[in-house]
C-alpha cells in the first residue's frame, strides 16, 4: 500500500456518517446517551429503556399461548403434606451411625429383588451401515450401539410395526425417532411425537423430507403434557409406544404417568360408550350379535399404550413428589427422607469412574446431550459423593455397590407401579458399561389375557 493511502474501511466510516459508525460498532453520541435497563421478563439481558414496550412484545422470554395439550401439572403426582424437610442434612454431614442405618434399610428393602439383571444387548439391521461407517468417532459409535440395542429390544417386544404413534420423551435432536423411522421404512400409518421442553438446534427430524410429515415436535414439559389432547392422536386414535434414551431423573416418572395414567385412563373412559340399540323387526339378530362380539373383541384388543422402552438415567435427579414408586417404598417401611438419601447415594454407582471418562470431541453426535447430559459425564462435587467424609468408612467399590443398589430399589418401585397397572414390566442391561454407565433399560407391554 502507498504511504499515506487511506484504507477502504476508513473511507467507509468517514463518509458513511452515523449509519457506517453504527455498522462498525462506533455508535453516535445520541445513541450512547440512551439508557439500557434489565428486561423485566428476563434480567439476564438488557434493553434500551425507550424501546421497552416494543421489546416486551417480541421478547423470547414472554409468556406464549399454551398449546391445547398443556394441562398444568397433569403428570406431576400428588404433593404430600409431610414432605422432605427443607434443611435436609447432606450425605457428607451424616454421622457414621446414621449412614449405617440408611444402608441397613437399603439392603432390607432390596431383599427378594432380582439383583442380577438379565443382559439384553441386542442390535438392529437399520443401524448396521452406520455402525460400520469408519467416519464415526468413538462417541458416535457408542450412541449408535445404544440406539441399535433399544431398537433390538423394541423389535423383540413386537413394538416396531404399523398403526403406532411413537412418542419420544426428552427427544433432544430426535435421533432415536430417526432410527425407528429408518427401521419402519415403507410402513404405513405411523406417527412420531417428539417431546422436548427446550428449543433444540440441529434437529434430525427436520431432515426428513416427506409430503405429509409424520414428525411433530411438542415443545412442552412432560409434567404438563396431556397426550389425549394432542390433535393428531385425537384424530388417528393410534396406540402409543413411549420411548426415550437416557430420560433424566424425574422425567422418567413424569413420562410413565403421562402414558399409563393421563393417556391410558382418558382413552379407556372415551371408549366406554353405550351399545347401539337394536330394532325390533331385525330379522338378522344372530348376525348383529356376531358383529357386537367382534366390536367387543376389537375394543379389548385396542391398548392405548402398546409399550414402553426407556433407557434410564440420572437417579440423583429424581423427586419424591413425581416418583411413581412411592407405594413400593412405603410397603418396605421407607419414605421421603430415605428416598432423598438413596437418590443422592445413587451417584456413588459412578463416582469410582470419575476422571476416567473423557468427553467426545469432533462428531456431531455430541450435540445429542447438550440439553440432556448423561450422569457419568457430570463432575460430582465432594458434597454429592461424600468422598472426604466417607474416606476410611467405605471403599470406592463399596460405594459403587451401594449406589447401584439405590438405583435398583428406585427402579423397582417403577416396575411395581407398572405391574399394578396391568403391564408386564422388566429391567435389563441393554448395553455394556464400557459403552454407557447408564446401561439399564426399562420395558413394559400390556399383560396378555388368556
Secondary structure, DSSP 8 states (H G I E B T S, - for coil): --TT---HHHHHHHHHHHHHHHHTT---HHHHTS-EEE-SS-TTSEEEGGGHHHHHHH-TTS-----TTB-TTTTS----SS---TT---GGGS-HHHHHHHHHHHHHHHTTS--S-EE-----GGGHHHHT-TTS-HHHHHHHHHHHHHHHHHHHTT-SSSSEEEEEET-TT-HHHHHHHHHTTT--SEEEEEE-SS--SS-SGGG---SS--EEEE-S-GGGB-GGGSHHHHHH--EEEEEEEEEETHHHHHHHHIIIIIIHHHHHHHH--------TT-S-HHHHHHHHHHHHHHHHH--SEEEEEEEEE-GGG--TTT-TTHHHHHHTT--HHHHHHHHHHTTHHHHTTTTT-----SSGGGGGGSSS--GGGS---HHHH-HHHHTTTS-HHHHHHHHHHHHHHHHHHHHHHHHHTTEEEEEEE-S-TTT-S--EEEEEEE----
